[in-house]
Amino acid sequence: MNKQEVELLSKEVEMLMSERTRLLGVVGAAAVLVANADAGELPPETAEAAELLSRFVNELPEETLKDALDALNAADMSNA
């Protein structure tokens, strides 16, 4: 690999890591929303969406969910 290819690859990896961090924050917020939602008090369409979201969150590997909650806590701390 030449220097330019290495530089491009490095920038791509940095971009992907930044995107992963943002996505983990979204997943963490979704997990908190699902954990705090009471499906019985939601309109039917909203309850269906919450159930779908819940299924996706529950399918995540435990380590990814932990990373997501950690990312959310880090975002909360930086906004304080």
Steps between C-alpha positions, in 0.01 A plus 500: 500500500627844422480799733189645330310170529592470866385856562166437324449179694580677825244773426239236414561316827474828695171580324362153576601524866334840529184363339507199734519734800196697379306180428584361843353817652180448301481136606560595863221757489269245335580245770419751774177599325391136467592424861292792627201467267173356626343337193160502670499880509615555142275541197486172302723623215758629744488177701564301181799718415632464857464121479692494171770719649509277805556192285793663321656618825456156658673334203817701555799324651535587867836670443355725228211600724744577781707712260180678391397583856854614579495725192168645609634569850809664350278720282290595803813593691630721219163682477484570873 
